[in-house]
Amino acid sequence: MNIELHIERLVLDGLQVAPQDRSQLREAVEAELTRLLATGGLRSEFLSGGAMRSVAGAEIRVTPQTTGAQLGNQIAHGVHRGIGVEPASQRVR
């Protein structure tokens, strides 16, 4: 199955991302979200396609030491919670 996901805009309310961290953040979101979707897939309601106005993400913890890659990884997990299916190996029984 091929999944095509287009994120038009990523809004990080109240969080400033330094210009030098933006590409690292973007690459981390893409890589981690690709990995998560490849292992778990999409929720059934998205399998026929369509668009979503927004996806509510989970809480993200940021410290002054948080890198763009770490932030991107957290964002990917938040987006995945909204659209994806957890891999069977990670489901709570």
PDB file of N, CA, C and O in Angstrom:
ATOM      1  N   MET A   1       0.844  -1.168   0.000  1.00  0.00           N
ATOM      2  CA  MET A   1       0.000   0.000   0.000  1.00  0.00           C
ATOM      3  C   MET A   1       0.895   1.238   0.000  1.00  0.00           C
ATOM      4  O   MET A   1       1.889   1.303   0.723  1.00  0.00           O
ATOM      5  N   ASN A   2       0.527   2.205  -0.814  1.00  0.00           N
ATOM      6  CA  ASN A   2       1.221   3.489  -0.839  1.00  0.00           C
ATOM      7  C   ASN A   2       0.392   4.508  -0.077  1.00  0.00           C
ATOM      8  O   ASN A   2      -0.826   4.579  -0.235  1.00  0.00           O
ATOM      9  N   ILE A   3       1.057   5.287   0.742  1.00  0.00           N
ATOM     10  CA  ILE A   3       0.403   6.352   1.501  1.00  0.00           C
ATOM     11  C   ILE A   3       1.025   7.664   1.062  1.00  0.00           C
ATOM     12  O   ILE A   3       2.245   7.824   1.089  1.00  0.00           O
ATOM     13  N   GLU A   4       0.182   8.597   0.660  1.00  0.00           N
ATOM     14  CA  GLU A   4       0.662   9.932   0.313  1.00  0.00           C
ATOM     15  C   GLU A   4       0.062  10.908   1.315  1.00  0.00           C
ATOM     16  O   GLU A   4      -1.158  11.034   1.419  1.00  0.00           O
ATOM     17  N   LEU A   5       0.913  11.581   2.036  1.00  0.00           N
ATOM     18  CA  LEU A   5       0.483  12.521   3.067  1.00  0.00           C
ATOM     19  C   LEU A   5       1.096  13.877   2.764  1.00  0.00           C
ATOM     20  O   LEU A   5       2.307  13.998   2.577  1.00  0.00           O
ATOM     21  N   HIS A   6       0.260  14.879   2.719  1.00  0.00           N
ATOM     22  CA  HIS A   6       0.734  16.240   2.469  1.00  0.00           C
ATOM     23  C   HIS A   6       0.365  17.093   3.674  1.00  0.00           C
ATOM     24  O   HIS A   6      -0.815  17.261   3.982  1.00  0.00           O
ATOM     25  N   ILE A   7       1.357  17.625   4.345  1.00  0.00           N
ATOM     26  CA  ILE A   7       1.129  18.537   5.465  1.00  0.00           C
ATOM     27  C   ILE A   7       1.369  19.933   4.925  1.00  0.00           C
ATOM     28  O   ILE A   7       2.504  20.334   4.668  1.00  0.00           O
ATOM     29  N   GLU A   8       0.290  20.657   4.761  1.00  0.00           N
ATOM     30  CA  GLU A   8       0.379  21.995   4.171  1.00  0.00           C
ATOM     31  C   GLU A   8       1.065  22.978   5.111  1.00  0.00           C
ATOM     32  O   GLU A   8       1.906  23.777   4.700  1.00  0.00           O
ATOM     33  N   ARG A   9       0.687  22.898   6.374  1.00  0.00           N
ATOM     34  CA  ARG A   9       1.234  23.852   7.332  1.00  0.00           C
ATOM     35  C   ARG A   9       1.315  23.194   8.699  1.00  0.00           C
ATOM     36  O   ARG A   9       0.399  22.477   9.103  1.00  0.00           O
ATOM     37  N   LEU A  10       2.393  23.431   9.403  1.00  0.00           N
ATOM     38  CA  LEU A  10       2.583  22.926  10.750  1.00  0.00           C
ATOM     39  C   LEU A  10       2.637  24.134  11.678  1.00  0.00           C
ATOM     40  O   LEU A  10       3.544  24.960  11.574  1.00  0.00           O
ATOM     41  N   VAL A  11       1.675  24.235  12.575  1.00  0.00           N
ATOM     42  CA  VAL A  11       1.587  25.386  13.471  1.00  0.00           C
ATOM     43  C   VAL A  11       2.080  24.974  14.846  1.00  0.00           C
ATOM     44  O   VAL A  11       1.568  24.027  15.443  1.00  0.00           O
ATOM     45  N   LEU A  12       3.069  25.684  15.340  1.00  0.00           N
ATOM     46  CA  LEU A  12       3.628  25.438  16.667  1.00  0.00           C
ATOM     47  C   LEU A  12       3.358  26.678  17.516  1.00  0.00           C
ATOM     48  O   LEU A  12       4.212  27.556  17.646  1.00  0.00           O
ATOM     49  N   ASP A  13       2.164  26.734  18.087  1.00  0.00           N
ATOM     50  CA  ASP A  13       1.774  27.902  18.878  1.00  0.00           C
ATOM     51  C   ASP A  13       2.730  28.144  20.036  1.00  0.00           C
ATOM     52  O   ASP A  13       3.010  27.241  20.825  1.00  0.00           O
ATOM     53  N   GLY A  14       3.222  29.360  20.128  1.00  0.00           N
ATOM     54  CA  GLY A  14       4.057  29.764  21.244  1.00  0.00           C
ATOM     55  C   GLY A  14       5.462  29.200  21.238  1.00  0.00           C
ATOM     56  O   GLY A  14       6.174  29.311  22.236  1.00  0.00           O
ATOM     57  N   LEU A  15       5.870  28.604  20.151  1.00  0.00           N
ATOM     58  CA  LEU A  15       7.193  27.991  20.092  1.00  0.00           C
ATOM     59  C   LEU A  15       7.975  28.574  18.930  1.00  0.00           C
ATOM     60  O   LEU A  15       7.542  28.508  17.780  1.00  0.00           O
ATOM     61  N   GLN A  16       9.103  29.131  19.233  1.00  0.00           N
ATOM     62  CA  GLN A  16       9.982  29.665  18.196  1.00  0.00           C
ATOM     63  C   GLN A  16      11.013  28.597  17.825  1.00  0.00           C
ATOM     64  O   GLN A  16      11.684  28.036  18.691  1.00  0.00           O
ATOM     65  N   VAL A  17      11.122  28.331  16.543  1.00  0.00           N
ATOM     66  CA  VAL A  17      12.125  27.381  16.052  1.00  0.00           C
ATOM     67  C   VAL A  17      13.174  28.186  15.306  1.00  0.00           C
ATOM     68  O   VAL A  17      12.866  28.910  14.358  1.00  0.00           O
ATOM     69  N   ALA A  18      14.405  28.051  15.743  1.00  0.00           N
ATOM     70  CA  ALA A  18      15.500  28.786  15.120  1.00  0.00           C
ATOM     71  C   ALA A  18      15.629  28.384  13.653  1.00  0.00           C
ATOM     72  O   ALA A  18      15.441  27.217  13.310  1.00  0.00           O
ATOM     73  N   PRO A  19      15.946  29.335  12.795  1.00  0.00           N
ATOM     74  CA  PRO A  19      16.075  29.025  11.360  1.00  0.00           C
ATOM     75  C   PRO A  19      17.002  27.845  11.081  1.00  0.00           C
ATOM     76  O   PRO A  19      16.727  27.053  10.179  1.00  0.00           O
ATOM     77  N   GLN A  20      18.074  27.712  11.822  1.00  0.00           N
ATOM     78  CA  GLN A  20      19.018  26.619  11.589  1.00  0.00           C
ATOM     79  C   GLN A  20      18.447  25.261  12.010  1.00  0.00           C
ATOM     80  O   GLN A  20      18.982  24.225  11.615  1.00  0.00           O
ATOM     81  N   ASP A  21      17.371  25.250  12.804  1.00  0.00           N
ATOM     82  CA  ASP A  21      16.760  23.993  13.248  1.00  0.00           C
ATOM     83  C   ASP A  21      15.580  23.560  12.382  1.00  0.00           C
ATOM     84  O   ASP A  21      15.101  22.435  12.525  1.00  0.00           O
ATOM     85  N   ARG A  22      15.107  24.414  11.500  1.00  0.00           N
ATOM     86  CA  ARG A  22      13.884  24.121  10.734  1.00  0.00           C
ATOM     87  C   ARG A  22      14.033  22.939   9.789  1.00  0.00           C
ATOM     88  O   ARG A  22      13.135  22.100   9.709  1.00  0.00           O
ATOM     89  N   SER A  23      15.132  22.855   9.081  1.00  0.00           N
ATOM     90  CA  SER A  23      15.291  21.729   8.154  1.00  0.00           C
ATOM     91  C   SER A  23      15.455  20.425   8.925  1.00  0.00           C
ATOM     92  O   SER A  23      14.947  19.387   8.500  1.00  0.00           O
ATOM     93  N   GLN A  24      16.157  20.467  10.050  1.00  0.00           N
ATOM     94  CA  GLN A  24      16.332  19.289  10.894  1.00  0.00           C
ATOM     95  C   GLN A  24      14.969  18.827  11.432  1.00  0.00           C
ATOM     96  O   GLN A  24      14.690  17.629  11.471  1.00  0.00           O
ATOM     97  N   LEU A  25      14.136  19.765  11.839  1.00  0.00           N
ATOM     98  CA  LEU A  25      12.797  19.457  12.327  1.00  0.00           C
ATOM     99  C   LEU A  25      11.963  18.820  11.221  1.00  0.00           C
ATOM    100  O   LEU A  25      11.337  17.781  11.432  1.00  0.00           O
ATOM    101  N   ARG A  26      11.955  19.437  10.053  1.00  0.00           N
ATOM    102  CA  ARG A  26      11.169  18.943   8.918  1.00  0.00           C
ATOM    103  C   ARG A  26      11.604  17.521   8.534  1.00  0.00           C
ATOM    104  O   ARG A  26      10.759  16.652   8.318  1.00  0.00           O
ATOM    105  N   GLU A  27      12.902  17.287   8.451  1.00  0.00           N
ATOM    106  CA  GLU A  27      13.414  15.968   8.089  1.00  0.00           C
ATOM    107  C   GLU A  27      13.048  14.918   9.133  1.00  0.00           C
ATOM    108  O   GLU A  27      12.729  13.780   8.789  1.00  0.00           O
ATOM    109  N   ALA A  28      13.093  15.299  10.405  1.00  0.00           N
ATOM    110  CA  ALA A  28      12.753  14.357  11.476  1.00  0.00           C
ATOM    111  C   ALA A  28      11.270  14.004  11.453  1.00  0.00           C
ATOM    112  O   ALA A  28      10.910  12.843  11.648  1.00  0.00           O
ATOM    113  N   VAL A  29      10.400  14.995  11.218  1.00  0.00           N
ATOM    114  CA  VAL A  29       8.967  14.714  11.117  1.00  0.00           C
ATOM    115  C   VAL A  29       8.730  13.735   9.978  1.00  0.00           C
ATOM    116  O   VAL A  29       8.021  12.743  10.150  1.00  0.00           O
ATOM    117  N   GLU A  30       9.308  14.000   8.834  1.00  0.00           N
ATOM    118  CA  GLU A  30       9.099  13.148   7.662  1.00  0.00           C
ATOM    119  C   GLU A  30       9.602  11.726   7.905  1.00  0.00           C
ATOM    120  O   GLU A  30       8.897  10.759   7.616  1.00  0.00           O
ATOM    121  N   ALA A  31      10.801  11.601   8.427  1.00  0.00           N
ATOM    122  CA  ALA A  31      11.394  10.272   8.626  1.00  0.00           C
ATOM    123  C   ALA A  31      10.622   9.460   9.669  1.00  0.00           C
ATOM    124  O   ALA A  31      10.328   8.286   9.444  1.00  0.00           O
ATOM    125  N   GLU A  32      10.298  10.067  10.788  1.00  0.00           N
ATOM    126  CA  GLU A  32       9.625   9.329  11.857  1.00  0.00           C
ATOM    127  C   GLU A  32       8.181   9.009  11.491  1.00  0.00           C
ATOM    128  O   GLU A  32       7.699   7.916  11.786  1.00  0.00           O
ATOM    129  N   LEU A  33       7.492   9.939  10.859  1.00  0.00           N
ATOM    130  CA  LEU A  33       6.114   9.681  10.456  1.00  0.00           C
ATOM    131  C   LEU A  33       6.071   8.593   9.376  1.00  0.00           C
ATOM    132  O   LEU A  33       5.161   7.763   9.370  1.00  0.00           O
ATOM    133  N   THR A  34       7.026   8.595   8.485  1.00  0.00           N
ATOM    134  CA  THR A  34       7.128   7.540   7.474  1.00  0.00           C
ATOM    135  C   THR A  34       7.324   6.191   8.146  1.00  0.00           C
ATOM    136  O   THR A  34       6.680   5.209   7.777  1.00  0.00           O
ATOM    137  N   ARG A  35       8.202   6.144   9.120  1.00  0.00           N
ATOM    138  CA  ARG A  35       8.467   4.890   9.837  1.00  0.00           C
ATOM    139  C   ARG A  35       7.220   4.403  10.566  1.00  0.00           C
ATOM    140  O   ARG A  35       6.875   3.224  10.494  1.00  0.00           O
ATOM    141  N   LEU A  36       6.548   5.310  11.266  1.00  0.00           N
ATOM    142  CA  LEU A  36       5.362   4.931  12.029  1.00  0.00           C
ATOM    143  C   LEU A  36       4.233   4.439  11.126  1.00  0.00           C
ATOM    144  O   LEU A  36       3.572   3.450  11.441  1.00  0.00           O
ATOM    145  N   LEU A  37       4.010   5.120  10.013  1.00  0.00           N
ATOM    146  CA  LEU A  37       2.952   4.712   9.090  1.00  0.00           C
ATOM    147  C   LEU A  37       3.302   3.400   8.383  1.00  0.00           C
ATOM    148  O   LEU A  37       2.419   2.596   8.085  1.00  0.00           O
ATOM    149  N   ALA A  38       4.578   3.191   8.119  1.00  0.00           N
ATOM    150  CA  ALA A  38       5.002   1.949   7.463  1.00  0.00           C
ATOM    151  C   ALA A  38       4.805   0.742   8.378  1.00  0.00           C
ATOM    152  O   ALA A  38       4.509  -0.353   7.900  1.00  0.00           O
ATOM    153  N   THR A  39       4.963   0.930   9.667  1.00  0.00           N
ATOM    154  CA  THR A  39       4.827  -0.197  10.597  1.00  0.00           C
ATOM    155  C   THR A  39       3.395  -0.401  11.069  1.00  0.00           C
ATOM    156  O   THR A  39       3.020  -1.516  11.432  1.00  0.00           O
ATOM    157  N   GLY A  40       2.588   0.656  11.072  1.00  0.00           N
ATOM    158  CA  GLY A  40       1.232   0.514  11.582  1.00  0.00           C
ATOM    159  C   GLY A  40       0.137   0.785  10.575  1.00  0.00           C
ATOM    160  O   GLY A  40      -0.931   0.177  10.643  1.00  0.00           O
ATOM    161  N   GLY A  41       0.382   1.689   9.640  1.00  0.00           N
ATOM    162  CA  GLY A  41      -0.617   2.042   8.643  1.00  0.00           C
ATOM    163  C   GLY A  41      -1.529   3.165   9.105  1.00  0.00           C
ATOM    164  O   GLY A  41      -1.315   3.789  10.144  1.00  0.00           O
ATOM    165  N   LEU A  42      -2.554   3.400   8.293  1.00  0.00           N
ATOM    166  CA  LEU A  42      -3.532   4.455   8.564  1.00  0.00           C
ATOM    167  C   LEU A  42      -4.765   3.888   9.240  1.00  0.00           C
ATOM    168  O   LEU A  42      -5.078   2.706   9.096  1.00  0.00           O
ATOM    169  N   ARG A  43      -5.460   4.735   9.977  1.00  0.00           N
ATOM    170  CA  ARG A  43      -6.761   4.343  10.516  1.00  0.00           C
ATOM    171  C   ARG A  43      -7.692   4.057   9.338  1.00  0.00           C
ATOM    172  O   ARG A  43      -7.552   4.652   8.269  1.00  0.00           O
ATOM    173  N   SER A  44      -8.621   3.164   9.538  1.00  0.00           N
ATOM    174  CA  SER A  44      -9.497   2.715   8.458  1.00  0.00           C
ATOM    175  C   SER A  44     -10.277   3.852   7.808  1.00  0.00           C
ATOM    176  O   SER A  44     -10.529   3.801   6.605  1.00  0.00           O
ATOM    177  N   GLU A  45     -10.665   4.870   8.561  1.00  0.00           N
ATOM    178  CA  GLU A  45     -11.441   5.971   7.985  1.00  0.00           C
ATOM    179  C   GLU A  45     -10.649   6.808   6.978  1.00  0.00           C
ATOM    180  O   GLU A  45     -11.237   7.602   6.244  1.00  0.00           O
ATOM    181  N   PHE A  46      -9.351   6.645   6.935  1.00  0.00           N
ATOM    182  CA  PHE A  46      -8.521   7.402   5.999  1.00  0.00           C
ATOM    183  C   PHE A  46      -8.095   6.581   4.779  1.00  0.00           C
ATOM    184  O   PHE A  46      -7.473   7.119   3.863  1.00  0.00           O
ATOM    185  N   LEU A  47      -8.413   5.316   4.758  1.00  0.00           N
ATOM    186  CA  LEU A  47      -7.950   4.449   3.673  1.00  0.00           C
ATOM    187  C   LEU A  47      -8.546   4.801   2.321  1.00  0.00           C
ATOM    188  O   LEU A  47      -7.954   4.488   1.288  1.00  0.00           O
ATOM    189  N   SER A  48      -9.699   5.440   2.307  1.00  0.00           N
ATOM    190  CA  SER A  48     -10.309   5.807   1.029  1.00  0.00           C
ATOM    191  C   SER A  48      -9.902   7.208   0.575  1.00  0.00           C
ATOM    192  O   SER A  48     -10.395   7.699  -0.440  1.00  0.00           O
ATOM    193  N   GLY A  49      -9.023   7.837   1.308  1.00  0.00           N
ATOM    194  CA  GLY A  49      -8.536   9.162   0.927  1.00  0.00           C
ATOM    195  C   GLY A  49      -9.335  10.271   1.566  1.00  0.00           C
ATOM    196  O   GLY A  49     -10.205  10.028   2.403  1.00  0.00           O
ATOM    197  N   GLY A  50      -9.033  11.495   1.163  1.00  0.00           N
ATOM    198  CA  GLY A  50      -9.727  12.646   1.706  1.00  0.00           C
ATOM    199  C   GLY A  50      -8.769  13.612   2.357  1.00  0.00           C
ATOM    200  O   GLY A  50      -7.563  13.372   2.428  1.00  0.00           O
ATOM    201  N   ALA A  51      -9.322  14.696   2.826  1.00  0.00           N
ATOM    202  CA  ALA A  51      -8.516  15.734   3.465  1.00  0.00           C
ATOM    203  C   ALA A  51      -9.033  16.002   4.867  1.00  0.00           C
ATOM    204  O   ALA A  51     -10.219  15.830   5.151  1.00  0.00           O
ATOM    205  N   MET A  52      -8.145  16.418   5.722  1.00  0.00           N
ATOM    206  CA  MET A  52      -8.505  16.812   7.086  1.00  0.00           C
ATOM    207  C   MET A  52      -8.097  18.257   7.260  1.00  0.00           C
ATOM    208  O   MET A  52      -7.019  18.667   6.832  1.00  0.00           O
ATOM    209  N   ARG A  53      -8.955  19.015   7.884  1.00  0.00           N
ATOM    210  CA  ARG A  53      -8.633  20.418   8.144  1.00  0.00           C
ATOM    211  C   ARG A  53      -7.495  20.537   9.144  1.00  0.00           C
ATOM    212  O   ARG A  53      -6.617  21.387   8.998  1.00  0.00           O
ATOM    213  N   SER A  54      -7.513  19.693  10.150  1.00  0.00           N
ATOM    214  CA  SER A  54      -6.449  19.731  11.153  1.00  0.00           C
ATOM    215  C   SER A  54      -6.389  18.400  11.884  1.00  0.00           C
ATOM    216  O   SER A  54      -7.330  17.606  11.849  1.00  0.00           O
ATOM    217  N   VAL A  55      -5.266  18.176  12.545  1.00  0.00           N
ATOM    218  CA  VAL A  55      -5.081  17.019  13.410  1.00  0.00           C
ATOM    219  C   VAL A  55      -4.555  17.556  14.727  1.00  0.00           C
ATOM    220  O   VAL A  55      -3.530  18.237  14.767  1.00  0.00           O
ATOM    221  N   ALA A  56      -5.256  17.249  15.795  1.00  0.00           N
ATOM    222  CA  ALA A  56      -4.791  17.683  17.114  1.00  0.00           C
ATOM    223  C   ALA A  56      -3.642  16.795  17.541  1.00  0.00           C
ATOM    224  O   ALA A  56      -3.755  15.569  17.536  1.00  0.00           O
ATOM    225  N   GLY A  57      -2.555  17.406  17.904  1.00  0.00           N
ATOM    226  CA  GLY A  57      -1.393  16.653  18.337  1.00  0.00           C
ATOM    227  C   GLY A  57      -1.389  16.458  19.836  1.00  0.00           C
ATOM    228  O   GLY A  57      -2.214  17.026  20.551  1.00  0.00           O
ATOM    229  N   ALA A  58      -0.474  15.666  20.298  1.00  0.00           N
ATOM    230  CA  ALA A  58      -0.313  15.417  21.719  1.00  0.00           C
ATOM    231  C   ALA A  58       0.570  16.503  22.329  1.00  0.00           C
ATOM    232  O   ALA A  58       1.168  17.313  21.621  1.00  0.00           O
ATOM    233  N   GLU A  59       0.634  16.499  23.621  1.00  0.00           N
ATOM    234  CA  GLU A  59       1.501  17.444  24.316  1.00  0.00           C
ATOM    235  C   GLU A  59       2.951  17.160  23.968  1.00  0.00           C
ATOM    236  O   GLU A  59       3.379  16.007  23.910  1.00  0.00           O
ATOM    237  N   ILE A  60       3.692  18.223  23.740  1.00  0.00           N
ATOM    238  CA  ILE A  60       5.108  18.114  23.406  1.00  0.00           C
ATOM    239  C   ILE A  60       5.906  18.816  24.491  1.00  0.00           C
ATOM    240  O   ILE A  60       5.575  19.928  24.903  1.00  0.00           O
ATOM    241  N   ARG A  61       6.929  18.173  24.933  1.00  0.00           N
ATOM    242  CA  ARG A  61       7.779  18.759  25.984  1.00  0.00           C
ATOM    243  C   ARG A  61       9.046  19.308  25.340  1.00  0.00           C
ATOM    244  O   ARG A  61       9.775  18.596  24.649  1.00  0.00           O
ATOM    245  N   VAL A  62       9.286  20.587  25.585  1.00  0.00           N
ATOM    246  CA  VAL A  62      10.432  21.266  24.994  1.00  0.00           C
ATOM    247  C   VAL A  62      11.251  21.911  26.102  1.00  0.00           C
ATOM    248  O   VAL A  62      10.713  22.573  26.989  1.00  0.00           O
ATOM    249  N   THR A  63      12.542  21.708  26.034  1.00  0.00           N
ATOM    250  CA  THR A  63      13.473  22.365  26.944  1.00  0.00           C
ATOM    251  C   THR A  63      14.436  23.187  26.094  1.00  0.00           C
ATOM    252  O   THR A  63      14.443  23.050  24.870  1.00  0.00           O
ATOM    253  N   PRO A  64      15.232  24.021  26.703  1.00  0.00           N
ATOM    254  CA  PRO A  64      16.219  24.761  25.917  1.00  0.00           C
ATOM    255  C   PRO A  64      17.198  23.842  25.171  1.00  0.00           C
ATOM    256  O   PRO A  64      17.816  24.258  24.191  1.00  0.00           O
ATOM    257  N   GLN A  65      17.335  22.613  25.631  1.00  0.00           N
ATOM    258  CA  GLN A  65      18.260  21.672  24.988  1.00  0.00           C
ATOM    259  C   GLN A  65      17.595  20.841  23.894  1.00  0.00           C
ATOM    260  O   GLN A  65      18.284  20.081  23.213  1.00  0.00           O
ATOM    261  N   THR A  66      16.279  20.958  23.702  1.00  0.00           N
ATOM    262  CA  THR A  66      15.576  20.175  22.688  1.00  0.00           C
ATOM    263  C   THR A  66      16.061  20.572  21.297  1.00  0.00           C
ATOM    264  O   THR A  66      16.035  21.747  20.933  1.00  0.00           O
ATOM    265  N   THR A  67      16.498  19.591  20.533  1.00  0.00           N
ATOM    266  CA  THR A  67      16.987  19.851  19.175  1.00  0.00           C
ATOM    267  C   THR A  67      15.815  19.843  18.187  1.00  0.00           C
ATOM    268  O   THR A  67      14.715  19.400  18.517  1.00  0.00           O
ATOM    269  N   GLY A  68      16.063  20.327  16.999  1.00  0.00           N
ATOM    270  CA  GLY A  68      15.060  20.279  15.949  1.00  0.00           C
ATOM    271  C   GLY A  68      14.652  18.849  15.644  1.00  0.00           C
ATOM    272  O   GLY A  68      13.478  18.580  15.390  1.00  0.00           O
ATOM    273  N   ALA A  69      15.611  17.925  15.666  1.00  0.00           N
ATOM    274  CA  ALA A  69      15.323  16.519  15.397  1.00  0.00           C
ATOM    275  C   ALA A  69      14.433  15.918  16.480  1.00  0.00           C
ATOM    276  O   ALA A  69      13.502  15.172  16.178  1.00  0.00           O
ATOM    277  N   GLN A  70      14.714  16.238  17.730  1.00  0.00           N
ATOM    278  CA  GLN A  70      13.892  15.727  18.826  1.00  0.00           C
ATOM    279  C   GLN A  70      12.471  16.282  18.758  1.00  0.00           C
ATOM    280  O   GLN A  70      11.505  15.552  18.977  1.00  0.00           O
ATOM    281  N   LEU A  71      12.350  17.555  18.458  1.00  0.00           N
ATOM    282  CA  LEU A  71      11.040  18.176  18.323  1.00  0.00           C
ATOM    283  C   LEU A  71      10.281  17.555  17.153  1.00  0.00           C
ATOM    284  O   LEU A  71       9.089  17.268  17.272  1.00  0.00           O
ATOM    285  N   GLY A  72      10.951  17.346  16.040  1.00  0.00           N
ATOM    286  CA  GLY A  72      10.336  16.719  14.884  1.00  0.00           C
ATOM    287  C   GLY A  72       9.836  15.323  15.188  1.00  0.00           C
ATOM    288  O   GLY A  72       8.765  14.928  14.725  1.00  0.00           O
ATOM    289  N   ASN A  73      10.596  14.580  15.956  1.00  0.00           N
ATOM    290  CA  ASN A  73      10.210  13.232  16.346  1.00  0.00           C
ATOM    291  C   ASN A  73       8.942  13.265  17.196  1.00  0.00           C
ATOM    292  O   ASN A  73       8.036  12.458  16.989  1.00  0.00           O
ATOM    293  N   GLN A  74       8.874  14.181  18.139  1.00  0.00           N
ATOM    294  CA  GLN A  74       7.688  14.310  18.988  1.00  0.00           C
ATOM    295  C   GLN A  74       6.463  14.717  18.162  1.00  0.00           C
ATOM    296  O   GLN A  74       5.364  14.209  18.385  1.00  0.00           O
ATOM    297  N   ILE A  75       6.652  15.618  17.228  1.00  0.00           N
ATOM    298  CA  ILE A  75       5.553  16.056  16.361  1.00  0.00           C
ATOM    299  C   ILE A  75       5.035  14.888  15.540  1.00  0.00           C
ATOM    300  O   ILE A  75       3.823  14.706  15.419  1.00  0.00           O
ATOM    301  N   ALA A  76       5.935  14.096  14.978  1.00  0.00           N
ATOM    302  CA  ALA A  76       5.537  12.933  14.177  1.00  0.00           C
ATOM    303  C   ALA A  76       4.683  11.975  15.001  1.00  0.00           C
ATOM    304  O   ALA A  76       3.679  11.457  14.510  1.00  0.00           O
ATOM    305  N   HIS A  77       5.073  11.741  16.236  1.00  0.00           N
ATOM    306  CA  HIS A  77       4.297  10.852  17.102  1.00  0.00           C
ATOM    307  C   HIS A  77       2.915  11.448  17.394  1.00  0.00           C
ATOM    308  O   HIS A  77       1.924  10.720  17.447  1.00  0.00           O
ATOM    309  N   GLY A  78       2.849  12.755  17.580  1.00  0.00           N
ATOM    310  CA  GLY A  78       1.567  13.409  17.812  1.00  0.00           C
ATOM    311  C   GLY A  78       0.647  13.306  16.609  1.00  0.00           C
ATOM    312  O   GLY A  78      -0.539  13.014  16.761  1.00  0.00           O
ATOM    313  N   VAL A  79       1.176  13.542  15.418  1.00  0.00           N
ATOM    314  CA  VAL A  79       0.379  13.435  14.187  1.00  0.00           C
ATOM    315  C   VAL A  79      -0.074  11.989  13.995  1.00  0.00           C
ATOM    316  O   VAL A  79      -1.223  11.733  13.635  1.00  0.00           O
ATOM    317  N   HIS A  80       0.830  11.058  14.237  1.00  0.00           N
ATOM    318  CA  HIS A  80       0.502   9.641  14.073  1.00  0.00           C
ATOM    319  C   HIS A  80      -0.637   9.229  14.988  1.00  0.00           C
ATOM    320  O   HIS A  80      -1.478   8.422  14.590  1.00  0.00           O
ATOM    321  N   ARG A  81      -0.689   9.758  16.204  1.00  0.00           N
ATOM    322  CA  ARG A  81      -1.792   9.434  17.114  1.00  0.00           C
ATOM    323  C   ARG A  81      -3.130   9.851  16.526  1.00  0.00           C
ATOM    324  O   ARG A  81      -4.162   9.255  16.834  1.00  0.00           O
ATOM    325  N   GLY A  82      -3.112  10.880  15.676  1.00  0.00           N
ATOM    326  CA  GLY A  82      -4.345  11.362  15.073  1.00  0.00           C
ATOM    327  C   GLY A  82      -4.775  10.623  13.817  1.00  0.00           C
ATOM    328  O   GLY A  82      -5.963  10.582  13.500  1.00  0.00           O
ATOM    329  N   ILE A  83      -3.819  10.036  13.095  1.00  0.00           N
ATOM    330  CA  ILE A  83      -4.172   9.425  11.800  1.00  0.00           C
ATOM    331  C   ILE A  83      -3.765   7.970  11.658  1.00  0.00           C
ATOM    332  O   ILE A  83      -4.243   7.282  10.756  1.00  0.00           O
ATOM    333  N   GLY A  84      -2.905   7.498  12.518  1.00  0.00           N
ATOM    334  CA  GLY A  84      -2.331   6.173  12.312  1.00  0.00           C
ATOM    335  C   GLY A  84      -2.849   5.099  13.235  1.00  0.00           C
ATOM    336  O   GLY A  84      -3.638   5.342  14.148  1.00  0.00           O
ATOM    337  N   VAL A  85      -2.369   3.894  12.956  1.00  0.00           N
ATOM    338  CA  VAL A  85      -2.664   2.727  13.759  1.00  0.00           C
ATOM    339  C   VAL A  85      -1.364   2.286  14.402  1.00  0.00           C
ATOM    340  O   VAL A  85      -0.330   2.196  13.739  1.00  0.00           O
ATOM    341  N   GLU A  86      -1.420   2.010  15.698  1.00  0.00           N
ATOM    342  CA  GLU A  86      -0.214   1.529  16.372  1.00  0.00           C
ATOM    343  C   GLU A  86       0.162   0.159  15.825  1.00  0.00           C
ATOM    344  O   GLU A  86      -0.718  -0.660  15.559  1.00  0.00           O
ATOM    345  N   PRO A  87       1.444  -0.101  15.656  1.00  0.00           N
ATOM    346  CA  PRO A  87       1.863  -1.446  15.255  1.00  0.00           C
ATOM    347  C   PRO A  87       1.377  -2.453  16.287  1.00  0.00           C
ATOM    348  O   PRO A  87       1.322  -2.137  17.475  1.00  0.00           O
ATOM    349  N   ALA A  88       1.023  -3.664  15.853  1.00  0.00           N
ATOM    350  CA  ALA A  88       0.501  -4.692  16.762  1.00  0.00           C
ATOM    351  C   ALA A  88       1.435  -4.945  17.931  1.00  0.00           C
ATOM    352  O   ALA A  88       0.981  -5.244  19.036  1.00  0.00           O
ATOM    353  N   SER A  89       2.723  -4.828  17.700  1.00  0.00           N
ATOM    354  CA  SER A  89       3.693  -5.092  18.773  1.00  0.00           C
ATOM    355  C   SER A  89       3.640  -4.061  19.888  1.00  0.00           C
ATOM    356  O   SER A  89       4.170  -4.309  20.972  1.00  0.00           O
ATOM    357  N   GLN A  90       3.004  -2.891  19.652  1.00  0.00           N
ATOM    358  CA  GLN A  90       2.958  -1.828  20.659  1.00  0.00           C
ATOM    359  C   GLN A  90       1.567  -1.647  21.261  1.00  0.00           C
ATOM    360  O   GLN A  90       1.394  -0.818  22.154  1.00  0.00           O
ATOM    361  N   ARG A  91       0.572  -2.400  20.796  1.00  0.00           N
ATOM    362  CA  ARG A  91      -0.797  -2.261  21.311  1.00  0.00           C
ATOM    363  C   ARG A  91      -0.908  -2.826  22.704  1.00  0.00           C
ATOM    364  O   ARG A  91      -0.305  -3.851  23.022  1.00  0.00           O
ATOM    365  N   VAL A  92      -1.681  -2.155  23.535  1.00  0.00           N
ATOM    366  CA  VAL A  92      -1.936  -2.622  24.892  1.00  0.00           C
ATOM    367  C   VAL A  92      -3.046  -3.670  24.834  1.00  0.00           C
ATOM    368  O   VAL A  92      -4.068  -3.461  24.180  1.00  0.00           O
ATOM    369  N   ARG A  93      -2.849  -4.766  25.499  1.00  0.00           N
ATOM    370  CA  ARG A  93      -3.840  -5.849  25.469  1.00  0.00           C
ATOM    371  C   ARG A  93      -4.655  -5.859  26.711  1.00  0.00           C
ATOM    372  O   ARG A  93      -5.539  -6.702  26.863  1.00  0.00           O
TER     373      ARG A  93
END
